[in-house]
Amino acid sequence: MRLKDKVTIVTGGSTGIGRAVTEAYLKEGAKVVVVSYDKDEVDSCVKELGKVYDSNNILGSVCNVKETNDVKRVVKETIDKFGRVDVLINNAGITNSGLTENVSDEDFINMFDVNTFGVFRFIREVIPVMKSQGKGCIINTSSMVANDGSRMQTAYSASKYAVNGITKSCAKELGPFNIRVNAVAPGAVLTNMVKSATTPEMREMLCKTCALNKIAEPKELAGAYVYLGSDEASFTTGVVLRVDGATVM
């Protein structure tokens, strides 16, 4: 097993890409803390996965990534349960679409509070833990639009561009402590979040912009996270790995 006994926190871990990553990590032998702001989703996810995998290796935790005290509590619960944090996967995020001129201050700030500051808060809390262990791995979920931009997604694109900056800066800062920091940049993925933010016509258009002529299923992203979290990636850090089907916007 490629992730045997690696204690992993997955934010946004109950649905979409996070759920696929959670399952892939459990399959590879990891111990996973499933984090989400929705208690019902967390409880349902843990219950379902507990029927397939060892329930002793799964912990559910409700968390609003905008709240520092919530983040601190999740890290403490993880250590109390499993004794360490080997991998942190910052996957929780939100999106919306709209003309830039119609984006309010509140919407822009909220996008950054979840997508960017949420990543920062979790990284800040696990750094002392990983330093004390002498190693660790952090994987952030970015997006292809962080570099390419996207019409009607100014706030989202900017928030993910900032995630790339955090990733590269932390990789350089934490490398001497044997802590690797990378990001995965998906293209269009058929998650509930994407379904709610797009029309069938928009999704058809997205298929046409992809060399593989489709929108990815969440499980098609999971392998990238498994690789980056495994010892196979021991010399991989500061990378933003695009997994977007060769999308050309």
Secondary structure, DSSP 8 states (H G I E B T S, - for coil): -TTTT-EEEEETTTSHHHHHHHHHHHHTT-EEEEEES-HHHHHHHHHHHHTTS-GGGEEEEE--TT-HHHHHHHHHHHHHHHS---EEEE---------GGG--HHHHHHHHHHHTHHHHHHHHHHHHHHHHHT-EEEEEE--THHHH--TT-HHHHHHHHHHHHHHHHHHHHHGGGTEEEEEEEE--B--HHHHHH--HHHHHHHHHTBTTSS-B-THHHHHHHHHHHSGGGTT--S-EEEESSSB--
